[in-house]
Amino acid sequence: MYWNGYNGGPCDGCLTEEFLIQRGIRQGDPLSPFLFLLAAAGFNILMKASMTNNIYHAYGVGSHREVSLSHLQFADDTLILGEKNWLNVRTIQAVLLLFEEVSGLKVNFKKKLADGC
C-alpha cells in the first residue's frame, strides 16, 4: 500500500522521470493479503491493549473461564467476542474508530451483528 507522493527509478540502466504515486493497490494484487495481515495485526494489538488496561473484558470459555476469547480473524472477516456490557460496546467502538484512523481501512458499521445471549 502506498500513499500520495512521487517516485522514479532505474529502468534499463537509466533513471525514469518522477511520476505520481496514488494511494492503494489493485484488486487481486498478490501482495494484498500480506498487507492486510499487517493491518489486522494492528487490530490485534489494540484489542490486547484494551484488555491489559481492563477496559474490555473478553468472553470466558470453560467451567472456570480459563480460556478468554476477544476476537477471531479469518481472511478479511473479524468476529469480536466479549462480555455483555456497555463498557465493552463503547470500547469496541473506540477501537474500531482508532483502527480506521491508524490503518487507513474503513470499517463497514452497517455490516454488523450485535447479539447477546
C-alpha positions, 0 to 999 in steps of 0.5 A: 500500500502506498500513499500520495507522493512521487517516485522514479527509478532505474529502468534499463540502466537509466533513471525514469522521470518522477511520476505520481504515486496514488494511494492503494493497490489493485484488486487481486494484487498478490501482495494484498493479503500480506498487507492486510495481515499487517493491518489486522495485526494492528487490530490485534494489538489494540484489542490486547491493549484494551484488555491489559488496561481492563477496559474490555473484558473478553468472553470466558470459555470453560467451567472456570473461564480459563480460556478468554476469547476477544476476537477471531480473524479469518481472511478479511472477516473479524468476529469480536467476542466479549462480555455483555456490557456497555463498557465493552460496546463503547470500547469496541467502538473506540477501537474500531474508530482508532483502527480506521484512523491508524490503518487507513481501512474503513470499517463497514458499521452497517455490516454488523451483528450485535447479539447477546445471549 
